[in-house]
Amino acid sequence: MNATQTGMLAGLVLGLAATQGFTAFLVTLAVGVIGLVVGRVLDGEWDASDLFGKGRDR
């Protein structure tokens, strides 16, 4: 299991544990996506500096 899979699994488990009621699906989905993004960053498959870095020189 790589960091992406581990991060997504951890996010889903934490989301399920933290939710009760009507919004359980949405909270679990959001936490799972956050876990997926963190896992991809840790694996080096996604570079967050592309989104938050400086603009391109013109």
PyMOL Python script that loads the backbone (N, CA, C, O; Angstrom):
from pymol import cmd

cmd.read_pdbstr("""\
ATOM      1  N   MET A   1       0.845  -1.181   0.000  1.00  0.00           N
ATOM      2  CA  MET A   1       0.000   0.000   0.000  1.00  0.00           C
ATOM      3  C   MET A   1       0.887   1.239   0.000  1.00  0.00           C
ATOM      4  O   MET A   1       1.769   1.375   0.848  1.00  0.00           O
ATOM      5  N   ASN A   2       0.658   2.135  -0.940  1.00  0.00           N
ATOM      6  CA  ASN A   2       1.463   3.340  -0.976  1.00  0.00           C
ATOM      7  C   ASN A   2       0.803   4.444  -0.127  1.00  0.00           C
ATOM      8  O   ASN A   2      -0.267   4.232   0.444  1.00  0.00           O
ATOM      9  N   ALA A   3       1.431   5.593  -0.051  1.00  0.00           N
ATOM     10  CA  ALA A   3       0.935   6.678   0.808  1.00  0.00           C
ATOM     11  C   ALA A   3      -0.409   7.219   0.323  1.00  0.00           C
ATOM     12  O   ALA A   3      -1.223   7.664   1.132  1.00  0.00           O
ATOM     13  N   THR A   4      -0.650   7.186  -0.985  1.00  0.00           N
ATOM     14  CA  THR A   4      -1.935   7.658  -1.506  1.00  0.00           C
ATOM     15  C   THR A   4      -3.076   6.786  -0.996  1.00  0.00           C
ATOM     16  O   THR A   4      -4.089   7.294  -0.515  1.00  0.00           O
ATOM     17  N   GLN A   5      -2.908   5.499  -1.102  1.00  0.00           N
ATOM     18  CA  GLN A   5      -3.947   4.584  -0.642  1.00  0.00           C
ATOM     19  C   GLN A   5      -4.118   4.654   0.870  1.00  0.00           C
ATOM     20  O   GLN A   5      -5.240   4.628   1.375  1.00  0.00           O
ATOM     21  N   THR A   6      -3.015   4.742   1.583  1.00  0.00           N
ATOM     22  CA  THR A   6      -3.081   4.828   3.043  1.00  0.00           C
ATOM     23  C   THR A   6      -3.763   6.113   3.485  1.00  0.00           C
ATOM     24  O   THR A   6      -4.582   6.097   4.403  1.00  0.00           O
ATOM     25  N   GLY A   7      -3.432   7.222   2.839  1.00  0.00           N
ATOM     26  CA  GLY A   7      -4.061   8.500   3.179  1.00  0.00           C
ATOM     27  C   GLY A   7      -5.551   8.501   2.904  1.00  0.00           C
ATOM     28  O   GLY A   7      -6.333   9.013   3.705  1.00  0.00           O
ATOM     29  N   MET A   8      -5.951   7.930   1.775  1.00  0.00           N
ATOM     30  CA  MET A   8      -7.378   7.873   1.461  1.00  0.00           C
ATOM     31  C   MET A   8      -8.117   6.969   2.433  1.00  0.00           C
ATOM     32  O   MET A   8      -9.210   7.310   2.887  1.00  0.00           O
ATOM     33  N   LEU A   9      -7.539   5.830   2.756  1.00  0.00           N
ATOM     34  CA  LEU A   9      -8.162   4.907   3.701  1.00  0.00           C
ATOM     35  C   LEU A   9      -8.292   5.548   5.081  1.00  0.00           C
ATOM     36  O   LEU A   9      -9.334   5.440   5.726  1.00  0.00           O
ATOM     37  N   ALA A  10      -7.233   6.213   5.526  1.00  0.00           N
ATOM     38  CA  ALA A  10      -7.281   6.880   6.830  1.00  0.00           C
ATOM     39  C   ALA A  10      -8.328   7.980   6.841  1.00  0.00           C
ATOM     40  O   ALA A  10      -9.054   8.137   7.823  1.00  0.00           O
ATOM     41  N   GLY A  11      -8.412   8.737   5.767  1.00  0.00           N
ATOM     42  CA  GLY A  11      -9.421   9.789   5.683  1.00  0.00           C
ATOM     43  C   GLY A  11     -10.835   9.245   5.726  1.00  0.00           C
ATOM     44  O   GLY A  11     -11.704   9.814   6.386  1.00  0.00           O
ATOM     45  N   LEU A  12     -11.066   8.153   5.028  1.00  0.00           N
ATOM     46  CA  LEU A  12     -12.399   7.550   5.034  1.00  0.00           C
ATOM     47  C   LEU A  12     -12.771   6.993   6.408  1.00  0.00           C
ATOM     48  O   LEU A  12     -13.899   7.162   6.869  1.00  0.00           O
ATOM     49  N   VAL A  13     -11.824   6.337   7.047  1.00  0.00           N
ATOM     50  CA  VAL A  13     -12.090   5.777   8.376  1.00  0.00           C
ATOM     51  C   VAL A  13     -12.354   6.896   9.386  1.00  0.00           C
ATOM     52  O   VAL A  13     -13.294   6.813  10.176  1.00  0.00           O
ATOM     53  N   LEU A  14     -11.528   7.936   9.360  1.00  0.00           N
ATOM     54  CA  LEU A  14     -11.746   9.058  10.279  1.00  0.00           C
ATOM     55  C   LEU A  14     -13.065   9.759   9.989  1.00  0.00           C
ATOM     56  O   LEU A  14     -13.759  10.182  10.913  1.00  0.00           O
ATOM     57  N   GLY A  15     -13.409   9.884   8.740  1.00  0.00           N
ATOM     58  CA  GLY A  15     -14.686  10.498   8.384  1.00  0.00           C
ATOM     59  C   GLY A  15     -15.871   9.689   8.884  1.00  0.00           C
ATOM     60  O   GLY A  15     -16.838  10.253   9.397  1.00  0.00           O
ATOM     61  N   LEU A  16     -15.802   8.372   8.737  1.00  0.00           N
ATOM     62  CA  LEU A  16     -16.880   7.520   9.238  1.00  0.00           C
ATOM     63  C   LEU A  16     -16.984   7.584  10.757  1.00  0.00           C
ATOM     64  O   LEU A  16     -18.084   7.579  11.309  1.00  0.00           O
ATOM     65  N   ALA A  17     -15.846   7.644  11.426  1.00  0.00           N
ATOM     66  CA  ALA A  17     -15.847   7.678  12.878  1.00  0.00           C
ATOM     67  C   ALA A  17     -16.362   9.010  13.414  1.00  0.00           C
ATOM     68  O   ALA A  17     -16.931   9.058  14.505  1.00  0.00           O
ATOM     69  N   ALA A  18     -16.172  10.078  12.670  1.00  0.00           N
ATOM     70  CA  ALA A  18     -16.520  11.414  13.154  1.00  0.00           C
ATOM     71  C   ALA A  18     -17.935  11.844  12.788  1.00  0.00           C
ATOM     72  O   ALA A  18     -18.377  12.910  13.216  1.00  0.00           O
ATOM     73  N   THR A  19     -18.638  11.064  12.028  1.00  0.00           N
ATOM     74  CA  THR A  19     -19.937  11.518  11.532  1.00  0.00           C
ATOM     75  C   THR A  19     -21.096  10.735  12.136  1.00  0.00           C
ATOM     76  O   THR A  19     -20.978   9.562  12.492  1.00  0.00           O
ATOM     77  N   GLN A  20     -22.187  11.419  12.232  1.00  0.00           N
ATOM     78  CA  GLN A  20     -23.456  10.796  12.611  1.00  0.00           C
ATOM     79  C   GLN A  20     -24.559  11.606  11.943  1.00  0.00           C
ATOM     80  O   GLN A  20     -24.465  12.828  11.826  1.00  0.00           O
ATOM     81  N   GLY A  21     -25.585  10.925  11.516  1.00  0.00           N
ATOM     82  CA  GLY A  21     -26.748  11.633  10.993  1.00  0.00           C
ATOM     83  C   GLY A  21     -26.746  11.802   9.487  1.00  0.00           C
ATOM     84  O   GLY A  21     -26.120  11.045   8.744  1.00  0.00           O
ATOM     85  N   PHE A  22     -27.479  12.834   9.065  1.00  0.00           N
ATOM     86  CA  PHE A  22     -27.814  13.054   7.660  1.00  0.00           C
ATOM     87  C   PHE A  22     -26.613  13.380   6.784  1.00  0.00           C
ATOM     88  O   PHE A  22     -26.566  12.966   5.626  1.00  0.00           O
ATOM     89  N   THR A  23     -25.657  14.103   7.309  1.00  0.00           N
ATOM     90  CA  THR A  23     -24.541  14.575   6.493  1.00  0.00           C
ATOM     91  C   THR A  23     -23.343  13.619   6.492  1.00  0.00           C
ATOM     92  O   THR A  23     -22.251  14.008   6.077  1.00  0.00           O
ATOM     93  N   ALA A  24     -23.525  12.400   6.941  1.00  0.00           N
ATOM     94  CA  ALA A  24     -22.426  11.439   7.047  1.00  0.00           C
ATOM     95  C   ALA A  24     -21.748  11.201   5.699  1.00  0.00           C
ATOM     96  O   ALA A  24     -20.520  11.153   5.624  1.00  0.00           O
ATOM     97  N   PHE A  25     -22.522  11.054   4.657  1.00  0.00           N
ATOM     98  CA  PHE A  25     -21.936  10.786   3.346  1.00  0.00           C
ATOM     99  C   PHE A  25     -21.063  11.942   2.878  1.00  0.00           C
ATOM    100  O   PHE A  25     -19.948  11.718   2.407  1.00  0.00           O
ATOM    101  N   LEU A  26     -21.544  13.163   2.997  1.00  0.00           N
ATOM    102  CA  LEU A  26     -20.784  14.317   2.515  1.00  0.00           C
ATOM    103  C   LEU A  26     -19.513  14.555   3.318  1.00  0.00           C
ATOM    104  O   LEU A  26     -18.468  14.874   2.751  1.00  0.00           O
ATOM    105  N   VAL A  27     -19.600  14.401   4.632  1.00  0.00           N
ATOM    106  CA  VAL A  27     -18.411  14.596   5.464  1.00  0.00           C
ATOM    107  C   VAL A  27     -17.385  13.512   5.158  1.00  0.00           C
ATOM    108  O   VAL A  27     -16.196  13.810   5.048  1.00  0.00           O
ATOM    109  N   THR A  28     -17.816  12.271   5.020  1.00  0.00           N
ATOM    110  CA  THR A  28     -16.910  11.174   4.713  1.00  0.00           C
ATOM    111  C   THR A  28     -16.256  11.368   3.354  1.00  0.00           C
ATOM    112  O   THR A  28     -15.063  11.106   3.199  1.00  0.00           O
ATOM    113  N   LEU A  29     -17.016  11.822   2.375  1.00  0.00           N
ATOM    114  CA  LEU A  29     -16.461  12.089   1.053  1.00  0.00           C
ATOM    115  C   LEU A  29     -15.413  13.192   1.105  1.00  0.00           C
ATOM    116  O   LEU A  29     -14.350  13.066   0.498  1.00  0.00           O
ATOM    117  N   ALA A  30     -15.703  14.266   1.821  1.00  0.00           N
ATOM    118  CA  ALA A  30     -14.758  15.381   1.926  1.00  0.00           C
ATOM    119  C   ALA A  30     -13.465  14.960   2.627  1.00  0.00           C
ATOM    120  O   ALA A  30     -12.371  15.301   2.178  1.00  0.00           O
ATOM    121  N   VAL A  31     -13.595  14.228   3.714  1.00  0.00           N
ATOM    122  CA  VAL A  31     -12.410  13.782   4.441  1.00  0.00           C
ATOM    123  C   VAL A  31     -11.612  12.781   3.604  1.00  0.00           C
ATOM    124  O   VAL A  31     -10.382  12.772   3.656  1.00  0.00           O
ATOM    125  N   GLY A  32     -12.295  11.950   2.844  1.00  0.00           N
ATOM    126  CA  GLY A  32     -11.610  11.011   1.956  1.00  0.00           C
ATOM    127  C   GLY A  32     -10.828  11.720   0.864  1.00  0.00           C
ATOM    128  O   GLY A  32      -9.715  11.313   0.531  1.00  0.00           O
ATOM    129  N   VAL A  33     -11.401  12.774   0.305  1.00  0.00           N
ATOM    130  CA  VAL A  33     -10.695  13.550  -0.718  1.00  0.00           C
ATOM    131  C   VAL A  33      -9.471  14.234  -0.123  1.00  0.00           C
ATOM    132  O   VAL A  33      -8.414  14.273  -0.754  1.00  0.00           O
ATOM    133  N   ILE A  34      -9.604  14.773   1.083  1.00  0.00           N
ATOM    134  CA  ILE A  34      -8.460  15.398   1.754  1.00  0.00           C
ATOM    135  C   ILE A  34      -7.355  14.361   1.983  1.00  0.00           C
ATOM    136  O   ILE A  34      -6.178  14.641   1.759  1.00  0.00           O
ATOM    137  N   GLY A  35      -7.740  13.173   2.425  1.00  0.00           N
ATOM    138  CA  GLY A  35      -6.765  12.101   2.628  1.00  0.00           C
ATOM    139  C   GLY A  35      -6.090  11.692   1.330  1.00  0.00           C
ATOM    140  O   GLY A  35      -4.893  11.403   1.315  1.00  0.00           O
ATOM    141  N   LEU A  36      -6.850  11.666   0.239  1.00  0.00           N
ATOM    142  CA  LEU A  36      -6.291  11.326  -1.060  1.00  0.00           C
ATOM    143  C   LEU A  36      -5.270  12.365  -1.509  1.00  0.00           C
ATOM    144  O   LEU A  36      -4.199  12.010  -2.003  1.00  0.00           O
ATOM    145  N   VAL A  37      -5.591  13.639  -1.343  1.00  0.00           N
ATOM    146  CA  VAL A  37      -4.676  14.714  -1.745  1.00  0.00           C
ATOM    147  C   VAL A  37      -3.395  14.666  -0.917  1.00  0.00           C
ATOM    148  O   VAL A  37      -2.298  14.787  -1.461  1.00  0.00           O
ATOM    149  N   VAL A  38      -3.531  14.490   0.395  1.00  0.00           N
ATOM    150  CA  VAL A  38      -2.350  14.415   1.257  1.00  0.00           C
ATOM    151  C   VAL A  38      -1.483  13.218   0.862  1.00  0.00           C
ATOM    152  O   VAL A  38      -0.259  13.334   0.812  1.00  0.00           O
ATOM    153  N   GLY A  39      -2.091  12.097   0.589  1.00  0.00           N
ATOM    154  CA  GLY A  39      -1.341  10.912   0.179  1.00  0.00           C
ATOM    155  C   GLY A  39      -0.605  11.120  -1.132  1.00  0.00           C
ATOM    156  O   GLY A  39       0.538  10.685  -1.271  1.00  0.00           O
ATOM    157  N   ARG A  40      -1.238  11.776  -2.095  1.00  0.00           N
ATOM    158  CA  ARG A  40      -0.581  12.040  -3.383  1.00  0.00           C
ATOM    159  C   ARG A  40       0.593  13.001  -3.215  1.00  0.00           C
ATOM    160  O   ARG A  40       1.620  12.845  -3.875  1.00  0.00           O
ATOM    161  N   VAL A  41       0.448  13.988  -2.340  1.00  0.00           N
ATOM    162  CA  VAL A  41       1.542  14.917  -2.080  1.00  0.00           C
ATOM    163  C   VAL A  41       2.704  14.168  -1.449  1.00  0.00           C
ATOM    164  O   VAL A  41       3.856  14.389  -1.823  1.00  0.00           O
ATOM    165  N   LEU A  42       2.419  13.284  -0.495  1.00  0.00           N
ATOM    166  CA  LEU A  42       3.478  12.514   0.152  1.00  0.00           C
ATOM    167  C   LEU A  42       4.164  11.555  -0.818  1.00  0.00           C
ATOM    168  O   LEU A  42       5.360  11.295  -0.680  1.00  0.00           O
ATOM    169  N   ASP A  43       3.435  11.029  -1.788  1.00  0.00           N
ATOM    170  CA  ASP A  43       4.018  10.143  -2.797  1.00  0.00           C
ATOM    171  C   ASP A  43       4.798  10.909  -3.854  1.00  0.00           C
ATOM    172  O   ASP A  43       5.577  10.318  -4.602  1.00  0.00           O
ATOM    173  N   GLY A  44       4.595  12.221  -3.923  1.00  0.00           N
ATOM    174  CA  GLY A  44       5.258  13.025  -4.936  1.00  0.00           C
ATOM    175  C   GLY A  44       4.560  12.993  -6.277  1.00  0.00           C
ATOM    176  O   GLY A  44       5.134  13.414  -7.282  1.00  0.00           O
ATOM    177  N   GLU A  45       3.329  12.501  -6.313  1.00  0.00           N
ATOM    178  CA  GLU A  45       2.569  12.428  -7.558  1.00  0.00           C
ATOM    179  C   GLU A  45       1.826  13.728  -7.855  1.00  0.00           C
ATOM    180  O   GLU A  45       1.310  13.906  -8.958  1.00  0.00           O
ATOM    181  N   TRP A  46       1.769  14.630  -6.890  1.00  0.00           N
ATOM    182  CA  TRP A  46       1.053  15.891  -7.064  1.00  0.00           C
ATOM    183  C   TRP A  46       1.841  16.981  -6.360  1.00  0.00           C
ATOM    184  O   TRP A  46       2.191  16.842  -5.188  1.00  0.00           O
ATOM    185  N   ASP A  47       2.117  18.054  -7.065  1.00  0.00           N
ATOM    186  CA  ASP A  47       2.921  19.138  -6.526  1.00  0.00           C
ATOM    187  C   ASP A  47       2.008  20.311  -6.191  1.00  0.00           C
ATOM    188  O   ASP A  47       1.510  20.989  -7.090  1.00  0.00           O
ATOM    189  N   ALA A  48       1.790  20.550  -4.916  1.00  0.00           N
ATOM    190  CA  ALA A  48       0.892  21.618  -4.476  1.00  0.00           C
ATOM    191  C   ALA A  48       1.436  22.997  -4.793  1.00  0.00           C
ATOM    192  O   ALA A  48       0.668  23.958  -4.837  1.00  0.00           O
ATOM    193  N   SER A  49       2.738  23.129  -5.016  1.00  0.00           N
ATOM    194  CA  SER A  49       3.306  24.440  -5.317  1.00  0.00           C
ATOM    195  C   SER A  49       2.836  24.957  -6.673  1.00  0.00           C
ATOM    196  O   SER A  49       2.913  26.159  -6.929  1.00  0.00           O
ATOM    197  N   ASP A  50       2.353  24.079  -7.544  1.00  0.00           N
ATOM    198  CA  ASP A  50       1.796  24.525  -8.818  1.00  0.00           C
ATOM    199  C   ASP A  50       0.555  25.387  -8.601  1.00  0.00           C
ATOM    200  O   ASP A  50       0.303  26.326  -9.356  1.00  0.00           O
ATOM    201  N   LEU A  51      -0.205  25.066  -7.580  1.00  0.00           N
ATOM    202  CA  LEU A  51      -1.415  25.838  -7.305  1.00  0.00           C
ATOM    203  C   LEU A  51      -1.144  27.086  -6.464  1.00  0.00           C
ATOM    204  O   LEU A  51      -1.786  28.119  -6.656  1.00  0.00           O
ATOM    205  N   PHE A  52      -0.200  26.991  -5.538  1.00  0.00           N
ATOM    206  CA  PHE A  52       0.022  28.068  -4.579  1.00  0.00           C
ATOM    207  C   PHE A  52       1.294  28.864  -4.832  1.00  0.00           C
ATOM    208  O   PHE A  52       1.608  29.789  -4.083  1.00  0.00           O
ATOM    209  N   GLY A  53       2.024  28.513  -5.878  1.00  0.00           N
ATOM    210  CA  GLY A  53       3.290  29.198  -6.165  1.00  0.00           C
ATOM    211  C   GLY A  53       3.079  30.547  -6.825  1.00  0.00           C
ATOM    212  O   GLY A  53       1.953  31.016  -6.991  1.00  0.00           O
ATOM    213  N   LYS A  54       4.181  31.147  -7.190  1.00  0.00           N
ATOM    214  CA  LYS A  54       4.141  32.445  -7.868  1.00  0.00           C
ATOM    215  C   LYS A  54       3.601  32.281  -9.279  1.00  0.00           C
ATOM    216  O   LYS A  54       3.675  31.205  -9.872  1.00  0.00           O
ATOM    217  N   GLY A  55       3.053  33.378  -9.804  1.00  0.00           N
ATOM    218  CA  GLY A  55       2.552  33.361 -11.178  1.00  0.00           C
ATOM    219  C   GLY A  55       3.687  33.282 -12.172  1.00  0.00           C
ATOM    220  O   GLY A  55       4.843  33.538 -11.832  1.00  0.00           O
ATOM    221  N   ARG A  56       3.364  32.936 -13.374  1.00  0.00           N
ATOM    222  CA  ARG A  56       4.379  32.823 -14.413  1.00  0.00           C
ATOM    223  C   ARG A  56       4.819  34.216 -14.871  1.00  0.00           C
ATOM    224  O   ARG A  56       4.036  35.166 -14.888  1.00  0.00           O
ATOM    225  N   ASP A  57       6.081  34.301 -15.235  1.00  0.00           N
ATOM    226  CA  ASP A  57       6.585  35.553 -15.783  1.00  0.00           C
ATOM    227  C   ASP A  57       6.059  35.730 -17.193  1.00  0.00           C
ATOM    228  O   ASP A  57       5.977  34.777 -17.968  1.00  0.00           O
ATOM    229  N   ARG A  58       5.709  36.954 -17.510  1.00  0.00           N
ATOM    230  CA  ARG A  58       5.162  37.213 -18.852  1.00  0.00           C
ATOM    231  C   ARG A  58       6.154  37.927 -19.706  1.00  0.00           C
ATOM    232  O   ARG A  58       5.868  38.227 -20.865  1.00  0.00           O
TER     233      ARG A  58
END
""", "prot")
cmd.dss("prot")
cmd.show_as("cartoon", "prot")
cmd.util.cbc("prot")
cmd.orient("prot")
